[in-house]
């Protein structure tokens, strides 16, 4: 099932239902997103007609939540022209030498504008330039920049004034979800991971297509930057499991304290 159908199934399931009639999977998500709600409250849901980070809206009473839906593997979370990406880096005070390093990696043809005749694959480029890539990654992976990266590439994009409130990963009848605050925690906590490619924490930055076969159909994709979150499902699951373990430890600690007081 593709993402579009998943979004439509979720909307169809939620729209017009009362909270009390939701299955446990949806009920848990709704309670997490909206907090204090009444089981008799009615839910409204609809798809976003625009190409933005928000795929669908969920509304209860006067409160509306914006949801992004992801499914499958090798999730692409953002695409933009390379010119806009470079302006983003410049606007965040990334020095010229690092801008050049990224452009050389992006095009991998010996130029910073894609005009070179011999194009290398990512692996071929890394063999000769891994040290330069490592230096660039060290510069990019700092908390201040990563916070802005999360907002631009995951939560808001570059064509919306609103942020999403959560990501649903999976399908309409089998999914996990994560809120925007949890997304920020995950990405920031993975700043120090090592990768041979350009990355912002777990978010990998690459050309939309290197077009190594010079196919004119995909040539324009060389001039777009694509951000992928390959480990999205694993990272959400790890975060949820760690939160559950921590919650149980706190509960056990509280229970032991009460027991000691009673003694």
VOPAGU-2260 file (C-alpha; in pm, 1 decimal, decimal comma):
REM VOPAGU-2260
SITE   aa  ch    i         X         Y         Z
SITE  UNK   A    0       0,0       0,0       0,0
SITE  UNK   A    1     143,5     339,3     -94,5
SITE  UNK   A    2     153,4     642,9     130,1
SITE  UNK   A    3    -140,1     814,8     -36,8
SITE  UNK   A    4    -373,7     521,5      31,8
SITE  UNK   A    5    -248,2     492,8     389,2
SITE  UNK   A    6    -329,6     858,9     448,6
SITE  UNK   A    7    -677,3     816,3     301,8
SITE  UNK   A    8    -747,8     504,2     511,1
SITE  UNK   A    9    -645,6     687,2     829,7
SITE  UNK   A   10    -868,7     982,8     743,2
SITE  UNK   A   11   -1159,8     751,0     661,1
SITE  UNK   A   12   -1117,0     562,5     988,8
SITE  UNK   A   13   -1098,3     871,5    1209,8
SITE  UNK   A   14   -1335,8    1116,5    1047,8
SITE  UNK   A   15   -1672,8    1134,3    1221,4
SITE  UNK   A   16   -1587,0     884,7    1497,6
SITE  UNK   A   17   -1623,4     946,1    1867,2
SITE  UNK   A   18   -1309,3     900,5    2073,4
SITE  UNK   A   19   -1468,0     609,8    2263,9
SITE  UNK   A   20   -1509,1     411,3    1940,3
SITE  UNK   A   21   -1140,0     412,6    1846,9
SITE  UNK   A   22    -933,1      96,7    1868,6
SITE  UNK   A   23    -653,1      98,6    2125,1
SITE  UNK   A   24    -382,5     190,9    1872,2
SITE  UNK   A   25    -557,5     509,5    1758,3
SITE  UNK   A   26    -689,2     590,1    2107,7
SITE  UNK   A   27    -337,8     592,3    2251,7
SITE  UNK   A   28    -217,6     829,3    1979,3
SITE  UNK   A   29    -515,1    1064,2    2013,3
SITE  UNK   A   30    -477,6    1083,5    2391,9
SITE  UNK   A   31    -105,9    1152,5    2354,2
SITE  UNK   A   32    -163,3    1432,2    2100,9
SITE  UNK   A   33    -465,9    1601,0    2254,7
SITE  UNK   A   34    -424,5    1533,6    2624,3
SITE  UNK   A   35    -741,6    1598,5    2822,1
SITE  UNK   A   36   -1031,0    1488,9    2598,2
SITE  UNK   A   37   -1376,2    1343,8    2653,2
SITE  UNK   A   38   -1460,0     998,2    2523,6
SITE  UNK   A   39   -1776,6    1145,6    2373,6
SITE  UNK   A   40   -1580,5    1400,4    2169,3
SITE  UNK   A   41   -1616,2    1370,2    1793,2
SITE  UNK   A   42   -1314,2    1359,1    1564,3
SITE  UNK   A   43   -1277,9    1536,8    1232,7
SITE  UNK   A   44   -1000,1    1433,0     990,5
SITE  UNK   A   45    -906,1    1541,7     639,3
SITE  UNK   A   46    -614,9    1529,8     396,4
SITE  UNK   A   47    -395,9    1828,7     323,2
SITE  UNK   A   48    -446,5    1929,0     -43,7
SITE  UNK   A   49    -107,7    2103,8     -55,7
SITE  UNK   A   50     241,4    1954,6     -87,9
SITE  UNK   A   51     366,4    2022,1     261,9
SITE  UNK   A   52     507,8    1825,8     555,2
SITE  UNK   A   53     153,8    1789,1     687,8
SITE  UNK   A   54     -25,3    1501,9     513,8
SITE  UNK   A   55    -345,9    1510,5     716,6
SITE  UNK   A   56    -523,8    1705,2     988,6
SITE  UNK   A   57    -699,7    1572,2    1298,9
SITE  UNK   A   58    -936,5    1802,8    1487,2
SITE  UNK   A   59   -1117,0    1758,6    1817,4
SITE  UNK   A   60   -1330,0    2048,2    1943,8
SITE  UNK   A   61   -1127,3    2359,9    1856,2
SITE  UNK   A   62    -784,1    2196,2    1854,1
SITE  UNK   A   63    -619,6    2075,4    1531,8
SITE  UNK   A   64    -310,6    1854,1    1498,4
SITE  UNK   A   65     -97,8    1823,3    1187,1
SITE  UNK   A   66      28,8    1474,6    1097,9
SITE  UNK   A   67     295,5    1346,8     859,5
SITE  UNK   A   68     257,4     987,5     737,3
SITE  UNK   A   69     555,9     769,8     646,1
SITE  UNK   A   70     567,5     409,6     529,4
SITE  UNK   A   71     812,0     176,2     358,5
SITE  UNK   A   72    1189,8     188,8     386,5
SITE  UNK   A   73    1464,3     439,6     300,1
SITE  UNK   A   74    1229,8     724,6     384,2
SITE  UNK   A   75    1286,7    1044,5     191,6
SITE  UNK   A   76    1177,1    1325,1     421,0
SITE  UNK   A   77    1276,7    1632,5     221,8
SITE  UNK   A   78    1382,9    1746,3    -125,9
SITE  UNK   A   79    1484,9    2094,4    -233,1
SITE  UNK   A   80    1695,9    2264,3    -503,5
SITE  UNK   A   81    2063,1    2268,7    -417,5
SITE  UNK   A   82    2065,1    2649,0    -439,0
SITE  UNK   A   83    1812,4    2669,3    -152,8
SITE  UNK   A   84    2009,6    2418,1      52,9
SITE  UNK   A   85    2331,3    2616,8       9,0
SITE  UNK   A   86    2152,1    2938,6     109,6
SITE  UNK   A   87    2029,0    2754,8     420,5
SITE  UNK   A   88    2386,8    2661,0     512,2
SITE  UNK   A   89    2515,5    3012,8     445,0
SITE  UNK   A   90    2230,9    3158,8     651,0
SITE  UNK   A   91    2347,9    2941,6     939,7
SITE  UNK   A   92    2706,9    3064,5     917,7
SITE  UNK   A   93    2861,1    2755,7     760,3
SITE  UNK   A   94    3198,4    2866,9     628,3
SITE  UNK   A   95    3281,3    2883,8     257,6
SITE  UNK   A   96    3531,9    2597,3     269,5
SITE  UNK   A   97    3261,8    2363,1     401,4
SITE  UNK   A   98    3013,5    2483,3     139,7
SITE  UNK   A   99    3269,9    2393,5    -125,6
SITE  UNK   A  100    3327,8    2053,8      38,8
SITE  UNK   A  101    2958,6    1974,9      16,6
SITE  UNK   A  102    2928,9    2088,0    -345,7
SITE  UNK   A  103    3224,3    1871,7    -444,3
SITE  UNK   A  104    3063,2    1573,2    -270,4
SITE  UNK   A  105    2723,6    1644,2    -420,3
SITE  UNK   A  106    2834,2    1659,6    -782,0
SITE  UNK   A  107    3140,3    1431,5    -755,1
SITE  UNK   A  108    3261,1    1544,0   -1097,1
SITE  UNK   A  109    3555,6    1765,0    -997,5
SITE  UNK   A  110    3347,3    2084,6    -995,6
SITE  UNK   A  111    3120,5    2279,8    -760,6
SITE  UNK   A  112    2850,1    2340,3   -1020,7
SITE  UNK   A  113    2795,1    2001,9   -1185,5
SITE  UNK   A  114    2967,0    2084,6   -1514,0
SITE  UNK   A  115    3238,8    1817,7   -1493,9
SITE  UNK   A  116    3259,3    1544,7   -1755,7
SITE  UNK   A  117    3354,8    1248,1   -1535,7
SITE  UNK   A  118    3104,8    1160,8   -1263,4
SITE  UNK   A  119    3189,8     938,6    -969,0
SITE  UNK   A  120    2958,6     725,6    -759,2
SITE  UNK   A  121    2934,1     808,6    -389,5
SITE  UNK   A  122    3158,1     513,8    -303,5
SITE  UNK   A  123    3421,8     613,8    -556,4
SITE  UNK   A  124    3423,7     969,7    -426,2
SITE  UNK   A  125    3454,6     856,9     -65,0
SITE  UNK   A  126    3764,5     646,9    -137,5
SITE  UNK   A  127    3963,3     959,2    -219,6
SITE  UNK   A  128    3789,7    1219,4      -2,4
SITE  UNK   A  129    3677,7    1055,7     323,2
SITE  UNK   A  130    3886,6    1284,0     542,5
SITE  UNK   A  131    3725,9    1593,3     388,5
SITE  UNK   A  132    3380,0    1440,1     436,8
SITE  UNK   A  133    3458,7    1363,9     802,5
SITE  UNK   A  134    3565,2    1724,7     862,6
SITE  UNK   A  135    3244,5    1852,2     704,9
SITE  UNK   A  136    3034,4    1618,4     920,2
SITE  UNK   A  137    3202,2    1746,6    1234,2
SITE  UNK   A  138    3112,9    2100,2    1135,0
SITE  UNK   A  139    2751,2    2018,6    1048,6
SITE  UNK   A  140    2670,2    1806,8    1352,2
SITE  UNK   A  141    2625,3    2059,7    1627,9
SITE  UNK   A  142    2313,2    2107,6    1838,9
SITE  UNK   A  143    2234,1    2461,1    1720,0
SITE  UNK   A  144    2236,0    2368,5    1351,3
SITE  UNK   A  145    2067,7    2030,2    1404,3
SITE  UNK   A  146    1773,8    2203,2    1575,4
SITE  UNK   A  147    1719,9    2417,1    1265,6
SITE  UNK   A  148    1770,4    2114,8    1039,7
SITE  UNK   A  149    1492,4    1925,2    1218,2
SITE  UNK   A  150    1256,4    2219,1    1178,2
SITE  UNK   A  151    1334,2    2266,0     806,5
SITE  UNK   A  152    1365,0    1906,6     689,5
SITE  UNK   A  153    1112,6    1725,2     910,5
SITE  UNK   A  154     871,4    1950,4    1096,2
SITE  UNK   A  155     802,0    2253,9     882,5
SITE  UNK   A  156     974,8    2244,3     544,1
SITE  UNK   A  157    1039,8    2560,0     347,9
SITE  UNK   A  158     684,5    2630,5     230,3
SITE  UNK   A  159     475,1    2628,2     548,5
SITE  UNK   A  160     456,1    2843,3     860,5
SITE  UNK   A  161     323,1    2554,3    1069,4
SITE  UNK   A  162     507,6    2254,5    1213,8
SITE  UNK   A  163     374,2    1901,0    1219,8
SITE  UNK   A  164     271,9    1762,4    1558,0
SITE  UNK   A  165     357,4    1397,3    1493,4
SITE  UNK   A  166     476,6    1137,4    1245,5
SITE  UNK   A  167     278,7     819,3    1189,1
SITE  UNK   A  168     503,3     543,3    1058,1
SITE  UNK   A  169     347,7     232,8     904,8
SITE  UNK   A  170      -1,5     162,5     774,4
SITE  UNK   A  171    -354,9     243,2     880,9
SITE  UNK   A  172    -394,8     -81,9    1077,1
SITE  UNK   A  173     -38,4    -122,4    1203,6
SITE  UNK   A  174     166,2     184,4    1291,6
SITE  UNK   A  175     373,3     357,8    1552,7
SITE  UNK   A  176     376,9     732,0    1606,0
SITE  UNK   A  177     613,2     990,3    1745,8
SITE  UNK   A  178     555,3    1352,1    1848,8
SITE  UNK   A  179     754,7    1653,3    1732,3
SITE  UNK   A  180     933,8    1687,3    2067,9
SITE  UNK   A  181    1035,3    1320,9    2052,3
SITE  UNK   A  182    1160,9    1369,7    1695,7
SITE  UNK   A  183    1387,8    1651,3    1814,3
SITE  UNK   A  184    1522,3    1432,2    2096,2
SITE  UNK   A  185    1600,4    1143,3    1862,3
SITE  UNK   A  186    1788,7    1350,7    1605,8
SITE  UNK   A  187    1981,9    1559,3    1859,3
SITE  UNK   A  188    2083,6    1248,8    2055,8
SITE  UNK   A  189    2232,7    1096,8    1740,3
SITE  UNK   A  190    2457,9    1390,3    1651,8
SITE  UNK   A  191    2771,2    1190,0    1725,0
SITE  UNK   A  192    2700,7     883,1    1511,6
SITE  UNK   A  193    2963,6     810,7    1247,2
SITE  UNK   A  194    2886,3     782,7     878,6
SITE  UNK   A  195    3098,3     786,1     565,1
SITE  UNK   A  196    2832,4    1003,8     396,1
SITE  UNK   A  197    2717,2    1358,4     469,6
SITE  UNK   A  198    2463,1    1359,4     751,3
SITE  UNK   A  199    2286,4    1558,4    1020,3
SITE  UNK   A  200    2256,1    1303,4    1300,1
SITE  UNK   A  201    2050,2    1016,9    1149,7
SITE  UNK   A  202    1943,4    1232,7     851,5
SITE  UNK   A  203    2148,4    1163,8     539,0
SITE  UNK   A  204    2208,7    1433,1     281,3
SITE  UNK   A  205    2269,5    1341,7     -83,6
SITE  UNK   A  206    2184,7    1427,7    -444,1
SITE  UNK   A  207    1838,1    1318,8    -547,3
SITE  UNK   A  208    2010,3    1130,5    -829,8
SITE  UNK   A  209    2377,9    1127,1    -928,7
SITE  UNK   A  210    2272,8    1038,1   -1285,7
SITE  UNK   A  211    2588,7     839,9   -1355,0
SITE  UNK   A  212    2448,2     712,2   -1685,4
SITE  UNK   A  213    2380,3    1067,5   -1810,7
SITE  UNK   A  214    2013,8     988,6   -1868,5
SITE  UNK   A  215    1853,1    1324,3   -1961,3
SITE  UNK   A  216    1531,0    1215,8   -1789,8
SITE  UNK   A  217    1702,6    1233,7   -1448,7
SITE  UNK   A  218    1959,2    1503,4   -1517,0
SITE  UNK   A  219    1762,2    1772,0   -1332,8
SITE  UNK   A  220    1766,0    1556,2   -1018,0
SITE  UNK   A  221    2141,9    1614,3    -987,7
SITE  UNK   A  222    2057,9    1969,3    -885,7
SITE  UNK   A  223    1832,2    1871,3    -595,8
SITE  UNK   A  224    1932,9    1778,1    -241,3
SITE  UNK   A  225    1747,8    1487,2     -82,6
SITE  UNK   A  226    1733,5    1417,5     290,0
SITE  UNK   A  227    1670,1    1055,8     390,4
SITE  UNK   A  228    1603,2     903,2     730,9
SITE  UNK   A  229    1698,5     543,0     661,1
SITE  UNK   A  230    1666,0     427,2    1022,2
SITE  UNK   A  231    1335,6     601,8    1095,9
SITE  UNK   A  232    1148,2     292,3    1214,9
SITE  UNK   A  233    1439,6     158,0    1420,0
SITE  UNK   A  234    1501,8     497,9    1579,5
SITE  UNK   A  235    1135,7     540,4    1677,5
SITE  UNK   A  236    1122,1     187,6    1818,8
SITE  UNK   A  237    1444,7     236,9    2014,7
SITE  UNK   A  238    1319,0     565,2    2156,5
SITE  UNK   A  239     982,8     417,3    2257,4
SITE  UNK   A  240    1147,1     114,7    2420,0
SITE  UNK   A  241    1390,8     332,0    2615,2
SITE  UNK   A  242    1104,5     554,5    2731,7
SITE  UNK   A  243     909,1     247,1    2845,6
SITE  UNK   A  244    1207,4     109,6    3037,6
SITE  UNK   A  245    1265,2     446,5    3203,6
SITE  UNK   A  246     897,1     473,8    3296,6
SITE  UNK   A  247     900,8     127,8    3455,9
SITE  UNK   A  248    1218,5     207,4    3648,3
SITE  UNK   A  249    1061,7     527,3    3782,4
SITE  UNK   A  250     746,5     338,4    3879,4
SITE  UNK   A  251     948,5      73,2    4061,7
SITE  UNK   A  252    1152,2     341,0    4234,3
SITE  UNK   A  253     834,4     521,3    4349,2
SITE  UNK   A  254     682,9     195,5    4471,5
SITE  UNK   A  255     997,3     112,0    4670,2
SITE  UNK   A  256     996,6     458,0    4828,6
SITE  UNK   A  257     633,4     418,0    4935,4
SITE  UNK   A  258     705,0      72,6    5075,9
SITE  UNK   A  259    1001,7     200,5    5277,0
SITE  UNK   A  260     792,0     481,6    5420,9
SITE  UNK   A  261     523,9     235,4    5525,9
SITE  UNK   A  262     784,9      23,4    5700,4
